């Protein structure tokens, strides 16, 4: 009786690897890849803010992050406001405040959508 395992064949081939190639890298190429990855991360956020938020709502977010005065004094349009917000939120140094702001916005929306609590929310 022949088993299915009897027909399995393994083959290992050695290949020469040039060790110098592993350590040869271009820092400019790496930085460009990082920038490209950051740009890829920005696109969905930019679309989200452009399609789902008014300028007034975006200015509230800027105010929470502490840069609304600069945005207003420079009379930025919606695209520029969105760009500032997305750059701020994707900066890892701002993770704590971004998470807190998103949490607070979630709670506000929950309160606004509650038939009893919505009369207490002035938003």
Backbone as CSV, one residue per row, in Angstrom:
resi,resn,N_x,N_y,N_z,CA_x,CA_y,CA_z,C_x,C_y,C_z
1,UNK,0.843,-1.171,0.000,0.000,0.000,0.000,0.890,1.237,0.000
2,UNK,0.606,2.177,-0.887,1.432,3.374,-1.011,0.719,4.532,-0.323
3,UNK,1.495,5.301,0.479,0.947,6.454,1.184,1.248,7.724,0.398
4,UNK,0.430,8.748,0.595,0.621,10.026,-0.104,1.964,10.644,0.261
5,UNK,2.441,10.390,1.494,3.703,10.959,1.940,4.899,10.377,1.180
6,UNK,4.746,9.204,0.591,5.836,8.550,-0.113,6.254,9.316,-1.370
7,UNK,5.375,10.172,-1.889,5.663,10.882,-3.132,6.212,12.291,-2.907
8,UNK,6.496,12.663,-1.680,6.997,13.992,-1.387,8.506,14.012,-1.557
9,UNK,8.981,15.011,-2.317,10.413,15.152,-2.565,10.831,16.541,-2.126
10,UNK,11.905,16.606,-1.350,12.458,17.884,-0.903,13.762,18.131,-1.636
11,UNK,13.970,19.389,-1.977,15.199,19.752,-2.654,15.691,21.069,-2.065
12,UNK,16.941,21.071,-1.620,17.549,22.286,-1.084,18.686,22.695,-1.996
13,UNK,18.669,23.931,-2.391,19.727,24.455,-3.241,20.437,25.577,-2.496
14,UNK,21.728,25.505,-2.499,22.504,26.577,-1.886,22.705,27.671,-2.903
15,UNK,22.636,28.883,-2.445,22.931,29.984,-3.340,23.943,30.892,-2.661
16,UNK,24.759,31.463,-3.461,25.757,32.362,-2.914,25.114,33.720,-2.707
17,UNK,25.380,34.292,-1.557,24.816,35.590,-1.234,25.952,36.561,-1.007
18,UNK,25.853,37.666,-1.650,26.884,38.675,-1.497,26.567,39.483,-0.241
19,UNK,27.373,39.313,0.783,27.136,39.965,2.065,27.218,41.479,1.932
20,UNK,28.066,41.963,1.066,28.194,43.404,0.894,26.880,44.019,0.422
21,UNK,26.116,43.322,-0.408,24.853,43.852,-0.913,23.840,44.047,0.207
22,UNK,23.872,43.206,1.235,22.931,43.317,2.336,23.134,44.616,3.101
23,UNK,24.371,45.042,3.229,24.672,46.226,4.016,24.741,47.490,3.169
24,UNK,24.583,47.378,1.886,24.650,48.523,0.998,23.256,49.150,0.899
25,UNK,23.094,50.336,1.460,21.803,51.010,1.390,22.022,52.496,1.170
26,UNK,21.000,53.102,0.642,21.034,54.523,0.362,20.063,55.205,1.305
27,UNK,20.574,56.038,2.189,19.732,56.699,3.190,18.678,57.575,2.522
28,UNK,19.012,58.193,1.404,18.036,59.026,0.697,16.870,58.194,0.171
29,UNK,17.164,56.981,-0.284,16.110,56.090,-0.763,15.204,55.668,0.395
30,UNK,15.787,55.395,1.526,15.002,55.014,2.706,14.112,56.173,3.141
31,UNK,14.654,57.387,3.184,13.860,58.562,3.558,12.724,58.799,2.566
32,UNK,12.982,58.570,1.287,11.927,58.728,0.281,10.822,57.694,0.493
33,UNK,11.202,56.470,0.831,10.205,55.434,1.095,9.360,55.794,2.314
34,UNK,9.983,56.359,3.327,9.247,56.786,4.519,8.270,57.902,4.156
35,UNK,8.736,58.873,3.375,7.858,59.963,2.945,6.690,59.433,2.120
36,UNK,6.955,58.485,1.236,5.896,57.897,0.419,4.878,57.168,1.294
37,UNK,5.359,56.461,2.308,4.463,55.749,3.224,3.617,56.745,3.999
38,UNK,4.230,57.843,4.448,3.478,58.876,5.159,2.404,59.478,4.260
39,UNK,2.755,59.730,3.009,1.785,60.284,2.066,0.634,59.305,1.854
40,UNK,0.944,58.018,1.780,-0.096,57.007,1.623,-1.039,56.990,2.823
41,UNK,-0.504,57.225,4.012,-1.333,57.269,5.215,-2.198,58.522,5.251
42,UNK,-1.714,59.597,4.673,-2.429,60.870,4.727,-3.682,60.888,3.860
43,UNK,-3.633,60.237,2.732,-4.723,60.327,1.756,-6.084,59.948,2.347
44,UNK,-6.238,58.805,3.015,-7.572,58.486,3.549,-8.048,59.481,4.606
45,UNK,-7.113,60.001,5.403,-7.479,60.991,6.421,-7.947,62.289,5.768
46,UNK,-7.245,62.719,4.741,-7.617,63.945,4.036,-9.004,63.795,3.419
47,UNK,-9.250,62.676,2.786,-10.568,62.432,2.186,-11.650,62.436,3.262
48,UNK,-11.381,61.781,4.382,-12.349,61.717,5.485,-12.724,63.110,5.970
49,UNK,-11.722,63.940,6.250,-12.007,65.278,6.760,-12.670,66.159,5.705
50,UNK,-12.261,66.045,4.456,-12.873,66.861,3.403,-14.341,66.514,3.183
51,UNK,-14.662,65.244,3.250,-16.022,64.820,2.938,-16.977,64.861,4.127
52,UNK,-16.462,64.748,5.339,-17.345,64.583,6.500,-17.360,65.743,7.481
53,UNK,-16.580,66.789,7.254,-16.497,67.884,8.205,-16.661,69.220,7.505
54,UNK,-17.348,70.131,8.177,-17.443,71.502,7.693,-16.223,72.274,8.191
55,UNK,-16.033,73.471,7.650,-14.914,74.300,8.113,-15.081,74.624,9.600
56,UNK,-16.307,74.887,10.019,-16.567,75.176,11.430,-16.140,73.998,12.318
57,UNK,-16.462,72.788,11.919,-16.073,71.604,12.690,-14.562,71.404,12.682
58,UNK,-13.944,71.675,11.538,-12.485,71.554,11.454,-11.800,72.576,12.366
59,UNK,-12.367,73.764,12.442,-11.798,74.791,13.321,-11.939,74.403,14.794
60,UNK,-12.996,73.679,15.138,-13.135,73.175,16.510,-12.013,72.184,16.831
61,UNK,-11.694,71.349,15.864,-10.592,70.394,16.047,-9.277,71.157,16.202
62,UNK,-9.058,72.140,15.348,-7.838,72.959,15.448,-7.763,73.647,16.805
63,UNK,-8.893,74.135,17.275,-8.937,74.794,18.582,-8.549,73.817,19.686
64,UNK,-9.042,72.594,19.601,-8.696,71.584,20.610,-7.195,71.313,20.609
65,UNK,-6.603,71.275,19.424,-5.165,71.007,19.309,-4.311,72.239,19.587
66,UNK,-4.949,73.408,19.640,-4.218,74.614,20.024,-3.643,75.423,18.882
67,UNK,-4.084,75.190,17.657,-3.545,76.001,16.566,-4.634,76.672,15.725
68,UNK,-5.799,76.898,16.315,-6.888,77.549,15.585,-6.571,79.007,15.288
69,UNK,-5.901,79.698,16.209,-5.597,81.120,15.989,-4.720,81.320,14.762
70,UNK,-3.716,80.448,14.597,-2.842,80.556,13.432,-3.616,80.302,12.139
71,UNK,-4.517,79.335,12.184,-5.322,78.993,11.004,-6.221,80.169,10.636
72,UNK,-6.874,80.762,11.644,-7.777,81.887,11.388,-7.014,83.122,10.935
73,UNK,-5.874,83.392,11.562,-5.122,84.603,11.197,-4.547,84.508,9.785
74,UNK,-4.252,83.310,9.337,-3.747,83.123,7.973,-4.870,82.938,6.945
75,UNK,-6.104,82.941,7.433,-7.287,82.790,6.572,-7.143,81.581,5.640
76,UNK,-6.841,80.451,6.241,-6.628,79.220,5.474,-7.943,78.691,4.920
77,UNK,-7.881,78.098,3.736,-9.067,77.463,3.173,-9.193,76.044,3.743
78,UNK,-10.260,75.373,3.389,-10.553,74.049,3.956,-9.433,73.050,3.693
79,UNK,-8.894,73.040,2.483,-7.834,72.081,2.150,-6.604,72.267,3.032
80,UNK,-6.245,73.503,3.293,-5.072,73.789,4.125,-5.348,73.409,5.580
81,UNK,-6.555,73.685,6.045,-6.927,73.311,7.415,-6.839,71.795,7.586
82,UNK,-7.400,71.080,6.620,-7.360,69.612,6.661,-5.912,69.132,6.665
83,UNK,-5.083,69.721,5.832,-3.667,69.332,5.756,-2.990,69.497,7.121
84,UNK,-3.240,70.629,7.788,-2.643,70.869,9.107,-3.117,69.829,10.126
85,UNK,-4.405,69.552,10.114,-4.963,68.586,11.069,-4.357,67.199,10.834
86,UNK,-4.323,66.765,9.585,-3.815,65.424,9.263,-2.337,65.310,9.629
87,UNK,-1.551,66.313,9.298,-0.129,66.277,9.659,0.050,66.214,11.175
88,UNK,-0.759,66.976,11.892,-0.691,66.968,13.357,-1.068,65.591,13.894
89,UNK,-2.150,65.022,13.391,-2.638,63.752,13.912,-1.739,62.571,13.555
90,UNK,-1.033,62.638,12.455,-0.157,61.528,12.066,1.226,61.621,12.706
91,UNK,1.492,62.704,13.397,2.757,62.842,14.119,2.674,61.982,15.383
92,UNK,3.534,60.979,15.524,3.461,60.091,16.700,3.589,60.820,18.040
93,UNK,4.230,61.961,18.050,4.374,62.719,19.301,3.030,63.242,19.805
94,UNK,2.026,63.291,18.918,0.716,63.827,19.285,-0.329,62.744,19.540
95,UNK,0.090,61.498,19.610,-0.865,60.385,19.742,-1.806,60.546,20.932
96,UNK,-1.287,60.974,22.069,-2.131,61.075,23.269,-3.261,62.084,23.090
97,UNK,-2.916,63.284,22.644,-3.952,64.307,22.494,-4.918,63.961,21.368
98,UNK,-4.429,63.321,20.313,-5.297,62.916,19.201,-6.298,61.871,19.684
99,UNK,-5.817,60.887,20.441,-6.715,59.856,20.961,-7.748,60.474,21.905
100,UNK,-7.298,61.387,22.739,-8.220,62.036,23.681,-9.273,62.839,22.928
101,UNK,-8.863,63.585,21.904,-9.816,64.371,21.126,-10.828,63.473,20.425
102,UNK,-10.368,62.402,19.830,-11.279,61.485,19.140,-12.262,60.852,20.122
103,UNK,-11.782,60.542,21.299,-12.636,59.988,22.346,-13.712,60.997,22.758
104,UNK,-13.306,62.236,22.976,-14.244,63.277,23.397,-15.294,63.533,22.316
105,UNK,-14.858,63.547,21.049,-15.804,63.752,19.950,-16.806,62.605,19.897
106,UNK,-16.351,61.403,20.175,-17.251,60.245,20.210,-18.308,60.440,21.305
107,UNK,-17.853,60.859,22.496,-18.795,61.063,23.599,-19.793,62.168,23.292
108,UNK,-19.329,63.248,22.682,-20.236,64.339,22.316,-21.300,63.838,21.352
109,UNK,-20.887,63.066,20.364,-21.859,62.535,19.407,-22.852,61.589,20.066
110,UNK,-22.365,60.810,20.997,-23.277,59.917,21.730,-24.316,60.728,22.507
111,UNK,-23.861,61.788,23.162,-24.783,62.639,23.919,-25.770,63.347,22.987
112,UNK,-25.285,63.846,21.856,-26.152,64.540,20.906,-27.197,63.617,20.303
113,UNK,-26.890,62.329,20.189,-27.822,61.385,19.584,-28.772,60.742,20.591
114,UNK,-28.596,61.042,21.849,-29.492,60.534,22.889,-30.669,61.491,23.022
115,UNK,-31.903,60.951,22.991,-33.081,61.819,22.975,-33.237,62.649,24.246
116,UNK,-32.708,62.186,25.355,-32.818,62.957,26.603,-31.615,63.857,26.808
117,UNK,-30.429,63.333,26.580,-29.207,64.097,26.873,-28.929,65.202,25.852
118,UNK,-29.475,65.101,24.643,-29.133,66.080,23.616,-29.542,67.508,23.999
119,UNK,-30.526,67.648,24.874,-30.929,69.010,25.272,-29.911,69.655,26.208
120,UNK,-28.986,68.882,26.745,-27.977,69.424,27.637,-26.641,69.731,26.933
121,UNK,-26.537,69.336,25.675,-25.294,69.524,24.939,-25.400,70.791,24.084
122,UNK,-24.521,71.725,24.338,-24.469,72.973,23.555,-23.296,72.871,22.597
123,UNK,-23.489,72.274,21.485,-22.377,72.027,20.561,-22.686,72.569,19.211
